[in-house]
Amino acid sequence: MPANVFPTGVEYFRILPEMILTIAGVIVMFMEAVFTNDEQRKIFAPFSVVALLAALLASISAAGDPGAAFSNMLIIDGFASFFRVLVIGIGVLAILSSTEYLRREKSAGGEYYALILFSIVGQCVMVTANELIMIFIGLEISSIASYVLAGYLRDDPRNNESALKYFLLGSFATAFLLYGVAWIYGLTGSTNLDHIRSALETSTPPLALAGAAAGLMFVGFGFKISAAPFQVWAPDVYQGAPAPVSGFLSVGPKAAAFAILLRVFMTAFGPIASRWEPIVWVCALATMIVGNFAALQQTNIKRMLAYSSIAHAGYVLVAVTAHSGVGSAAAMFYLAAYAFTNIGAFAVVTYFSRKGERYVSIDDFSGLSQRQPAMAAMLTIFLLSLIGVPLTAGFFGKFYIFKAVLDANEVWITVLGLLNSAVAAYYYLRVLVVMYFKEPGDAVENLEAPGIGLKIAVYASALGTLILGIFPGWVLDIATRAALK
């Protein structure tokens, strides 16, 4: 029997983060059955954070020994390690922003933390996959956990509606993805990304059919990143799901989905870029327009942030159209910047909304700066970053994206993207006007001080937003070295 049939210790080391998170999730489920009172159950959040930090260290360690694992089904390279660290960091912030919310809703069960951990396991599998079937497996692990998280508060009709819509539309999109996988397997005889690229470079399979297969797979990815015209689920799901879950869904699964979109289209479908680039170009433009103009009409801040999330997916797709290492690095930087910004914004909304999420209207934030100036200042930082104001992460994120597409001679998409950014400024600034220039309403009265976990999540997110805005070079250097060429 060949010596390489059995996995080696090095291969297990390369998937150590996923192993840590899986074991931690199972342990949390066991503790849920054993610990029966609220005092004992307080251990769930710190235990989950420690597990995530251990997985983070394992990811950084594995990055020092890159290579393939398990018959080339997984690959640990700079690109995979970047997104691994990103999604695990998002998980830490999501858990810290959730503890007070779950206590307030009297739903601090271990299954919540286990679902977060399992979702991140799926995302880590996605970003390290070098094989279409492994991408599908990771996608389903992450998606199933996310569907349950969206409906976590079972007695809340809004949660039930959110989970049902997410599940039904997600399943429909996955069918397109699988059909595309089956089609490309039939054309090339492989689901390995490198083998597919080699087959397409020889022009053996009909390139028109390969382009159709890429289109089918893009439908599946387009749903996960909430790109137009596959974005219809996002506003309802983000509005109906628990606020910290909405924050998590808007950055974690989206970052992982963009990672696999970049890897599949830059690697496997690189030889037929001329066939899919126009589709991505049109989709990026439509996503920015739909997201920004729909956000203008929203009065619910969660729904506004949902449409904002759609628009920002359009900006990242702009970078994909560049089809270059510079564009890939710009997309990676933007996703890191957006992760800090959006999860921080949703953490503030989590704090302000109170029990039952009664206060989620934009007008409810009237006078917040007078009652909670620190939280108002943090939300201001996040909103300015979403606009793209200098000295925030969002500014350099957009700058690098538009520079990448200009270098690729895509002038029109750059001009239209900048015009969309100007439109977006209106609905973000509207929230700032309400917070600072209107008298306090009933919603800001008797506002309790935020808990320690939520404070850490908000301040850490704000710090990350400012660091990436003032010192963007170190993250961009990492992204440039790790980018797919």
C-alpha positions in Angstrom: 0.0 0.0 0.0 1.4 3.4 -0.9 2.8 5.4 2.0 0.8 8.5 1.2 -2.7 6.8 1.5 -2.9 7.7 5.2 -2.9 11.4 6.4 0.4 12.5 7.9 0.9 14.5 11.1 1.6 17.6 8.9 -1.8 17.3 7.2 -3.6 17.1 10.6 -1.6 20.1 11.7 -2.8 22.1 8.7 -6.5 21.5 9.6 -5.9 21.9 13.4 -8.1 25.1 13.6 -11.1 23.2 12.2 -10.5 20.3 14.6 -10.3 22.7 17.6 -13.5 24.4 16.7 -15.4 21.2 16.0 -14.3 19.7 19.3 -15.1 22.9 21.1 -18.6 23.0 19.6 -19.3 19.4 20.6 -18.1 20.1 24.2 -20.4 23.2 24.4 -23.3 21.0 23.4 -22.4 18.5 26.1 -22.1 21.3 28.7 -25.5 22.6 27.7 -27.0 19.2 28.8 -25.0 19.2 32.1 -25.2 22.8 33.2 -28.7 23.6 34.3 -28.6 27.0 35.9 -27.7 30.5 34.6 -24.6 30.9 36.6 -23.0 27.7 35.2 -24.0 28.6 31.7 -22.0 31.8 31.8 -19.0 29.7 31.0 -20.3 29.1 27.4 -19.2 32.5 26.0 -15.6 32.6 27.5 -15.1 29.0 26.6 -16.1 29.7 23.0 -13.8 32.7 22.8 -10.9 30.7 24.2 -11.5 28.0 21.5 -11.6 30.6 18.8 -8.4 32.2 20.0 -6.7 28.8 20.1 -7.9 28.2 16.5 -6.6 31.6 15.6 -3.1 30.7 16.9 -3.3 27.3 15.1 -4.2 29.2 11.9 -1.2 31.5 12.2 1.1 28.5 13.0 -0.2 26.5 10.0 0.5 29.5 7.8 4.2 29.0 8.5 4.0 25.5 7.0 1.9 25.9 3.8 1.0 23.1 1.4 -1.7 20.8 0.3 -3.5 18.2 2.6 -5.7 15.2 2.1 -4.9 14.3 -1.5 -4.8 18.0 -2.5 -8.5 18.5 -1.4 -7.4 21.3 0.9 -4.6 23.8 0.5 -3.1 26.0 3.1 -1.5 29.1 1.5 -1.4 32.8 2.3 -4.8 33.4 0.8 -6.5 30.6 2.8 -4.7 31.7 6.0 -5.7 35.3 5.6 -9.4 34.4 5.4 -9.1 31.8 8.1 -7.8 34.5 10.5 -10.5 36.9 9.3 -13.5 34.6 9.9 -12.2 33.4 13.2 -11.7 37.0 14.3 -15.2 37.8 13.2 -16.4 34.9 15.3 -14.7 36.3 18.4 -16.4 39.7 17.9 -19.8 38.0 17.2 -19.7 36.1 20.5 -18.6 39.1 22.5 -21.5 41.2 21.0 -24.0 38.4 21.7 -23.6 37.7 25.4 -25.6 40.6 26.7 -28.3 40.2 24.0 -28.8 36.5 24.9 -29.0 37.3 28.6 -31.5 40.1 27.9 -33.7 37.8 25.8 -33.3 34.9 28.4 -32.0 32.6 25.7 -28.4 32.1 26.7 -28.2 28.5 25.5 -25.1 26.6 24.6 -26.5 25.7 21.2 -26.1 29.4 20.1 -22.3 29.3 20.7 -22.0 25.8 19.2 -23.7 27.1 16.1 -21.4 30.0 15.8 -18.4 27.6 16.1 -19.8 25.1 13.6 -20.5 27.9 11.1 -16.9 29.1 11.4 -15.7 25.5 10.8 -17.6 25.5 7.6 -16.2 28.9 6.6 -12.7 27.7 7.3 -13.2 24.6 5.2 -14.5 26.8 2.4 -11.5 29.1 2.3 -9.0 26.3 2.4 -10.7 24.1 -0.2 -9.0 23.3 -3.4 -11.7 21.1 -4.7 -15.3 21.9 -5.7 -16.8 19.1 -3.5 -14.9 20.4 -0.5 -16.2 23.9 -1.2 -19.8 22.5 -1.3 -19.2 20.6 2.0 -17.8 23.7 3.8 -20.6 25.8 2.3 -23.3 23.5 3.7 -21.7 23.2 7.1 -21.7 27.0 7.4 -25.1 27.5 5.8 -27.0 25.0 7.9 -25.6 26.5 11.1 -26.5 30.0 9.8 -30.1 29.0 8.9 -30.6 27.9 12.5 -29.0 31.0 13.9 -31.3 33.2 11.9 -34.3 31.6 13.7 -32.6 31.2 17.0 -35.4 32.8 19.1 -38.0 30.2 18.2 -40.9 32.1 19.9 -40.3 35.2 17.8 -42.3 35.2 14.5 -39.7 37.5 12.9 -36.9 34.9 13.6 -39.0 32.1 12.2 -39.7 34.1 9.0 -36.1 35.0 8.6 -34.9 31.4 9.0 -37.5 30.0 6.6 -36.7 32.5 3.8 -33.0 32.0 4.3 -33.3 28.2 4.2 -35.6 28.1 1.1 -33.7 30.6 -1.0 -30.3 29.2 0.1 -31.3 25.7 -0.9 -32.5 26.9 -4.2 -29.2 28.7 -4.9 -27.2 25.7 -3.8 -28.9 23.6 -6.4 -27.5 26.0 -9.1 -24.1 25.6 -7.6 -24.2 21.8 -7.7 -25.5 21.8 -11.2 -22.6 24.0 -12.2 -20.2 21.6 -10.4 -21.7 18.6 -12.1 -21.5 20.3 -15.5 -17.8 21.3 -15.1 -17.0 17.8 -13.9 -18.6 16.4 -17.0 -16.6 18.7 -19.2 -13.2 18.3 -17.6 -13.4 15.0 -15.7 -12.3 16.6 -12.4 -13.5 18.8 -9.5 -10.0 19.8 -8.5 -9.5 23.5 -9.3 -5.9 23.1 -10.7 -7.0 20.2 -12.9 -10.0 22.2 -14.2 -7.7 25.1 -15.1 -5.3 22.8 -16.9 -8.2 21.3 -18.9 -9.5 24.7 -19.9 -6.1 25.9 -20.9 -5.8 23.1 -23.4 -9.2 24.1 -24.9 -10.3 20.5 -24.9 -13.8 21.1 -23.5 -16.2 23.4 -25.3 -15.4 26.8 -23.8 -19.0 28.0 -24.2 -20.3 25.2 -22.0 -17.5 25.9 -19.5 -18.7 29.5 -19.4 -22.2 28.3 -18.8 -21.0 26.1 -15.9 -19.2 29.1 -14.5 -22.4 31.1 -14.7 -24.4 28.4 -12.9 -21.8 28.4 -10.1 -21.8 32.2 -9.9 -25.6 32.0 -9.2 -24.8 29.9 -6.1 -22.0 32.3 -5.0 -24.1 35.3 -5.8 -26.7 34.3 -3.3 -24.2 33.8 -0.5 -22.6 37.3 -1.1 -26.1 38.9 -1.7 -25.3 40.2 -5.1 -28.0 41.4 -7.4 -30.3 39.9 -8.7 -29.8 37.3 -5.9 -30.1 39.7 -3.0 -33.8 39.5 -2.2 -33.3 37.4 0.9 -30.9 39.7 2.7 -33.1 42.6 3.9 -35.8 40.3 5.3 -33.3 37.9 6.9 -31.1 40.7 8.5 -34.2 42.5 9.7 -35.8 39.4 11.2 -32.8 37.6 12.7 -31.4 38.5 16.1 -29.3 41.7 15.8 -25.9 40.0 16.7 -26.7 37.2 14.2 -27.4 39.7 11.5 -24.0 41.3 12.2 -22.3 37.9 12.0 -24.1 36.9 8.8 -23.3 40.2 7.1 -19.5 39.6 7.4 -18.5 36.0 8.2 -20.3 33.9 5.6 -19.9 36.7 3.1 -16.1 36.9 3.5 -15.9 33.1 3.1 -18.1 33.2 0.0 -16.0 35.9 -1.6 -12.9 33.8 -0.8 -14.2 30.8 -2.7 -15.6 33.0 -5.5 -12.1 34.5 -5.9 -10.3 31.1 -5.8 -12.7 29.4 -8.2 -12.8 32.1 -10.8 -9.2 33.2 -10.5 -7.9 29.6 -10.5 -10.2 27.2 -12.2 -11.9 29.6 -14.6 -9.0 31.9 -15.1 -8.5 30.7 -18.7 -12.0 31.7 -19.7 -12.0 35.1 -17.9 -13.2 36.9 -21.0 -16.5 34.9 -20.8 -17.3 35.7 -17.1 -15.9 39.1 -16.6 -18.7 41.0 -18.4 -21.3 39.1 -16.3 -19.5 40.0 -13.1 -19.2 43.6 -14.3 -22.9 44.0 -14.9 -23.7 42.2 -11.6 -21.3 44.5 -9.7 -23.0 47.6 -11.1 -26.5 46.2 -10.4 -25.6 45.3 -6.9 -24.3 48.7 -6.1 -27.3 50.5 -7.6 -29.9 48.2 -6.0 -28.2 48.3 -2.5 -27.7 52.0 -2.4 -30.9 53.3 -3.8 -33.0 50.8 -1.8 -31.2 51.9 1.4 -32.3 55.5 0.8 -35.9 54.6 1.5 -35.4 52.6 4.7 -36.5 53.7 8.1 -35.4 50.5 10.0 -31.7 50.7 10.7 -31.2 46.9 10.4 -32.8 46.9 7.0 -30.8 49.9 6.0 -27.6 48.1 7.0 -28.8 45.1 5.0 -29.1 47.1 1.8 -25.8 48.7 2.7 -24.3 45.2 2.9 -25.6 44.5 -0.6 -24.0 47.7 -2.0 -20.7 46.8 -0.4 -20.8 43.4 -2.0 -21.0 45.3 -5.3 -17.8 47.2 -4.5 -16.0 43.9 -3.8 -17.3 42.5 -7.1 -15.8 45.5 -8.8 -12.4 44.3 -7.6 -13.1 40.8 -9.0 -13.7 42.3 -12.4 -10.1 43.5 -12.4 -9.0 39.8 -12.6 -5.5 40.5 -11.3 -3.4 40.0 -8.2 -3.9 43.7 -7.4 -7.7 43.3 -7.6 -7.6 40.2 -5.4 -5.5 42.0 -2.8 -7.9 45.0 -2.8 -10.9 42.7 -2.3 -9.1 41.0 0.6 -8.3 44.3 2.3 -11.8 45.6 1.7 -13.4 42.5 3.3 -11.2 42.9 6.4 -12.1 46.6 6.7 -15.8 45.9 6.1 -15.8 43.1 8.7 -14.6 45.5 11.5 -16.9 48.2 10.4 -20.2 46.3 9.9 -20.0 44.0 12.9 -19.2 47.1 15.0 -22.3 48.9 13.7 -24.5 45.9 14.3 -23.1 45.6 17.9 -24.2 49.2 18.6 -27.6 48.3 17.2 -27.7 45.2 19.4 -27.0 47.4 22.4 -29.5 50.1 21.6 -32.4 47.9 20.4 -33.2 46.6 24.0 -35.3 43.6 24.8 -37.5 42.4 21.9 -35.6 44.7 19.6 -38.2 47.5 20.1 -35.9 50.3 19.0 -34.6 49.7 15.6 -36.1 52.7 13.7 -33.5 55.3 12.6 -35.6 58.0 14.4 -35.2 56.1 17.6 -31.6 57.1 17.6 -32.6 60.7 18.1 -30.3 62.4 20.7 -28.2 59.3 21.3 -25.1 61.5 21.5 -26.5 63.2 24.6 -27.3 60.1 26.6 -24.5 57.7 25.4 -21.8 59.9 23.8 -19.3 57.0 23.7 -21.6 54.7 21.8 -22.7 57.5 19.5 -19.1 58.2 18.8 -18.4 54.5 18.0 -21.4 54.3 15.6 -20.1 57.5 14.0 -16.8 55.9 13.3 -18.5 52.9 11.7 -20.8 55.0 9.5 -18.0 57.3 8.3 -16.0 54.2 7.4 -19.0 52.8 5.4 -19.1 56.1 3.6 -15.4 56.0 2.9 -14.2 59.0 4.8 -10.3 59.4 5.1 -8.6 58.0 8.2 -11.1 55.1 8.3 -10.7 51.6 6.9 -13.5 52.1 4.4 -11.6 54.9 2.7 -8.6 52.9 1.8 -10.8 49.8 1.0 -12.5 51.8 -1.7 -9.3 53.5 -2.8 -7.5 50.2 -3.4 -10.5 48.7 -5.2 -11.0 51.6 -7.6 -7.2 51.8 -8.2 -7.1 48.1 -9.1 -9.9 48.4 -11.7 -8.4 51.6 -13.1 -5.1 49.7 -13.6 -7.2 47.1 -15.5 -8.5 49.9 -17.7 -12.1 49.5 -16.4 -12.8 53.2 -16.3 -16.6 53.1 -16.5 -17.1 50.8 -13.6 -14.8 53.0 -11.6 -16.8 56.2 -12.4 -20.1 54.5 -11.7 -18.8 53.0 -8.4 -17.7 56.4 -7.2 -21.1 57.9 -8.1 -22.7 55.1 -6.0 -20.5 55.9 -3.1 -21.7 59.5 -3.2 -25.3 58.3 -3.1 -24.5 56.1 -0.1 -23.3 59.1 1.9 -26.8 60.4 2.2 -28.4 57.5 4.1 -25.4 57.1 6.4 -25.2 60.8 7.2 -29.0 60.8 8.0 -28.3 58.6 11.0 -25.6 61.0 12.2 -27.9 63.9 11.9 -30.5 62.1 13.9 -28.0 61.2 16.7 -26.4 64.6 17.0 -28.9 67.2 15.9 -32.2 66.0 17.2 -33.6 66.1 20.7 -33.6 62.9 22.7 -36.7 60.8 22.3 -38.2 58.1 24.5 -36.0 55.5 23.1 -32.8 56.9 24.5 -34.2 57.4 28.0 -33.3 54.9 30.7 -30.6 53.4 28.5 -28.5 51.1 30.6 -24.7 51.1 30.3 -23.4 48.4 27.9 -22.0 45.1 29.3 -18.3 44.3 29.2 -18.5 41.8 26.3 -20.4 44.3 24.1 -18.0 47.1 25.0 -15.0 45.0 24.0 -16.6 44.1 20.7 -17.5 47.7 19.9 -14.2 49.3 20.9 -12.2 46.5 19.3 -14.1 47.0 16.0 -13.6 50.7 16.2 -9.9 50.3 16.9 -9.6 47.9 13.9 -11.5 50.4 11.7 -9.1 53.2 12.7 -5.9 51.2 12.5 -6.7 50.0 9.0 -7.6 53.6 8.1 -4.4 55.2 9.5 -1.9 52.4 9.0 -3.3 50.3 6.1 0.1 49.3 4.7 0.7 46.2 6.9 -2.6 44.5 6.1 -2.3 45.4 2.4 1.2 44.0 2.3 -0.1 40.7 3.8 -3.0 40.7 1.3 -0.7 41.5 -1.6 1.7 38.6 -0.8 -1.3 36.2 -0.2 -3.4 37.3 -3.2 -4.3 35.0 -6.0 -2.5 36.0 -9.2 
